[in-house]
Amino acid sequence: MGTRKNAPVMMVITIPLFEGAVIYLANRFFSLPLWVILLGSASLAAAAAAVWVIVCGRKGRDEGLCGYLSGEGGRKTGTTADEDGTFGDVKIDDQLKVLNKRMRKQIYDLHNLFEVSINLTSILEPQQLIKSSVLSIIGQLQTNEAIVFLPNKNNNDLIYPVYYKGFSQQQWRNYYISTRDPIFNQFHKKMVALDLTKVDKKYINEKWQTLMDSGITLIAPIIFKFQIKGLIALGQKMNQEIFSQSEQEIFSLLSHFISVAFSNSVLYQKMEQISITDELTGLHNYRYFKKRLAAEVMRAQRYKHPLSLILLDVDYFKNYNDALGHPAGDKALKKIAQLIMASVRKSDIAVRYGGEEFCIILPEVEKTGAHTFAERLRILVENHPFDGKEIQPDKKVSVSLGVASFPSDTTTMQDLIDKADAALYHAKHMGRNRTCLYTESIV
């Protein structure tokens, strides 16, 4: 029925095209009069129309030429449509709806992955990155629980839980995994998420069994410089179903995004640390000192806390450096930096101010406490057995220190530096190897 309706239309379209082709070819390749060409092409067109009508009028048109051209015949594969428009037991419309639904879901997932990748790569603070990564995974895969494992500074071969969601910290307090475990070879092969339930039982030791007993089956690597530096482990889904293959692939993609973002954050932190660190001593540099002192003064002003600043200078350092050479002088500066670091609190800021000068910011420490600290450090340096100390005028390596405090001496940052420097100059003037507090009388 559909073929008969479409046949006239196809004739109207096909026959003029056919006739035009004949006229063009005859005129192009044969030197014939125009009336001969027109008469011949008309005859061929009439013959073609007759054949068309005969073919389309036959039974079995669905398998014939016109049925194919009209779109109602069977497909090239030989599949024949039923009268109700189905292939087998499934309607074409239903198939299209299912495919459309899947396609929409995949587009939605890809859009979310794109958004997540942009958000993660914009985070440069590692702790914030870890938290955002876990929340992104939980939202994307609809799970209740997740854990991130990363190494600590003491041993890169062992990874520990550093962030939990849905688990208690107490549960994983003493837990760790060795990256030398044979199961990690599975990651090196494909670098994708791994389902622990499908891993060969010979690889499942006590550590991995503990994860599985806690409901964790899906894990993915965090990769840095082609090495596995951590893991992301997922607990059960909210609907208690297993993770589908598509969800595992999404998890693999997310873990790769997280790896890239984590690598970026680590590199950024290293570069930032280099920019604020003195290369020789490992202490903070002058650039960091100015920035940090300004922040500490503002904080002291806001919360009415005391703040002290110590400037110290190595006595007769030029003599030591010239007599023993620059390598010996550098070694002495490194040792003094180590003695300073061994003396300060975690909240204190130790800085190489420049040359043989150092400074220490002591938040929430008033002048008396700063003087006590400075004297303890001075004695520590004086008693250290530096190589070649005998060439010094006093037969030892020593330091002079100047102390100024906020708010007892000043309420501004630059004035605090100037007054600590004035106190240091006074200590030098008074004979070196001593600590002087700033007072109005020494100006």
C-alpha positions, 0 to 999 in steps of 0.5 A, spaced: 500 500 500 505 504 501 509 503 495 503 504 490 502 511 494 510 513 493 511 510 486 508 516 483 512 521 487 518 516 485 517 517 478 516 524 478 523 525 481 527 519 478 524 519 471 526 527 469 533 525 472 534 519 468 532 523 462 536 529 463 542 524 464 541 521 457 540 528 454 547 530 457 551 524 455 548 524 448 550 531 447 557 530 451 559 524 447 555 524 441 554 529 435 547 528 434 542 533 432 538 535 438 531 532 435 534 525 435 537 526 442 530 529 445 526 523 441 531 518 444 531 520 451 523 520 451 522 513 449 527 511 454 523 515 459 517 512 457 520 505 457 523 506 464 516 508 467 513 502 464 518 497 468 517 501 474 509 500 474 510 493 472 515 492 478 511 495 483 505 492 481 507 485 483 506 481 489 512 481 494 513 488 493 516 489 500 522 485 497 522 488 491 526 494 488 520 499 489 519 497 496 526 498 498 526 505 495 520 507 498 522 505 505 517 500 506 521 493 504 525 489 508 532 492 511 538 490 507 539 485 513 533 481 511 529 483 517 522 484 515 517 488 519 511 485 521 504 489 520 504 492 526 511 495 525 515 491 530 521 487 529 520 480 533 516 482 540 519 489 541 516 495 538 521 500 534 518 506 538 520 502 544 527 501 542 528 508 540 525 510 547 530 505 551 536 508 546 534 515 547 533 514 555 540 511 555 543 516 551 540 522 555 543 519 561 550 518 558 550 525 556 548 527 563 553 523 566 558 526 561 556 533 563 557 532 570 564 529 569 566 535 565 563 540 571 567 535 576 573 535 572 573 543 572 571 544 579 577 539 581 582 542 577 581 549 580 582 546 587 590 547 589 589 546 596 590 538 597 585 537 603 580 541 600 581 537 594 580 531 597 574 533 601 571 535 594 573 529 590 569 525 595 563 529 595 563 529 587 564 521 587 558 520 592 554 525 588 555 522 582 555 514 584 550 515 589 554 511 595 554 512 602 561 511 604 568 513 601 575 513 604 581 516 601 588 513 602 594 517 602 602 516 604 604 520 610 611 523 610 615 518 613 613 512 609 611 513 601 610 505 601 604 505 606 598 509 605 593 511 610 586 513 611 586 521 611 579 522 609 572 518 611 565 519 609 560 514 612 565 511 616 568 512 623 575 515 624 576 510 630 574 504 625 580 505 621 585 508 626 591 503 625 589 501 618 594 501 612 595 498 606 602 497 603 603 499 595 608 493 594 602 489 595 601 484 589 594 487 588 597 493 586 599 490 579 592 489 577 592 497 577 598 497 573 596 493 568 589 497 566 589 503 571 582 503 572 577 501 578 577 494 581 572 490 583 575 486 589 569 481 589 572 479 582 580 479 584 583 472 584 582 470 591 590 469 592 591 476 592 586 478 598 589 478 604 587 480 611 588 488 609 583 487 603 578 482 607 577 488 612 575 492 606 570 487 604 568 486 610 566 493 611 562 493 605 567 496 600 568 492 594 570 498 589 577 501 589 581 506 584 588 508 584 590 515 585 596 516 580 602 521 580 608 521 575 605 514 573 606 511 580 600 509 585 600 514 591 593 513 594 587 509 593 579 511 593 575 506 596 567 506 595 562 503 600 555 500 598 550 504 594 544 507 597 539 503 594 544 497 596 545 495 588 551 493 585 555 498 581 554 497 574 559 496 569 557 504 566 558 506 574 565 503 574 567 506 568 565 513 571 568 511 577 575 510 573 574 517 570 573 520 576 579 517 579 583 519 573 580 526 574 582 526 581 589 524 580 590 529 575 588 535 580 592 531 586 598 532 581 597 539 580 596 541 587 602 537 589 606 541 584 603 547 586 604 546 593 612 544 592 612 551 587 609 555 592 614 552 598 620 553 593 618 560 592 617 562 600 623 557 602 631 559 603 634 554 599 641 554 603 638 553 610 631 551 609 628 556 613 622 561 610 625 567 606 624 574 606 618 574 602 614 570 606 617 573 612 614 580 610 607 577 608 607 573 615 609 578 619 603 583 617 598 577 618 601 576 625 601 584 627 593 584 624 591 578 628 595 581 634 591 587 633 584 584 632 585 579 638 589 584 643 595 578 643 602 580 644 607 578 639 614 578 639 620 579 634 627 576 634 633 578 630 639 575 630 646 576 627 652 571 627 658 574 630 664 575 626 661 571 620 665 574 615 672 572 619 669 565 619 667 565 612 674 568 609 678 564 613 675 557 612 671 558 605 664 559 603 663 552 604 664 552 611 660 558 612 654 555 608 655 549 613 655 553 619 649 557 617 645 551 616 647 548 623 644 555 626 638 554 622 637 547 625 638 549 632 633 555 631 628 550 628 629 545 634 628 551 639 621 554 636 614 552 637 610 549 631 606 556 631 613 560 631 616 562 624 623 562 623 626 566 617 633 567 614 633 574 613 639 575 609 646 573 609 648 571 616 642 574 619 635 570 621 629 572 625 624 569 629 616 571 629 613 569 636 606 569 636 602 570 643 609 571 646 610 577 650 617 581 651 619 577 657 618 570 654 621 572 648 627 574 652 628 567 655 627 564 648 632 568 645 637 567 651 636 559 650 638 559 643 644 564 644 647 559 649 645 553 644 649 556 639 655 558 643 656 551 646 655 547 639 662 545 636 662 548 630 668 546 625 674 551 625 671 555 631 678 556 634 679 561 628 674 566 631 676 572 636 672 569 641 674 562 640 667 560 638 661 561 633 656 566 637 650 570 635 647 577 637 640 578 638 635 583 638 628 583 641 622 588 640 614 586 642 607 588 640 604 592 643 609 594 649 614 597 644 610 599 638 603 597 634 606 597 627 609 592 623 615 596 620 616 599 627 617 592 630 622 590 625 626 597 626 626 596 633 628 589 633 634 591 629 635 597 633 636 592 639 640 587 635 645 593 633 645 595 641 647 588 642 653 588 637 655 595 640 655 592 647 660 586 645 656 581 641 654 574 644 648 577 648 641 578 647 638 586 648 631 588 649 628 594 645 628 600 650 627 608 648 634 609 651 638 605 646 636 609 640 
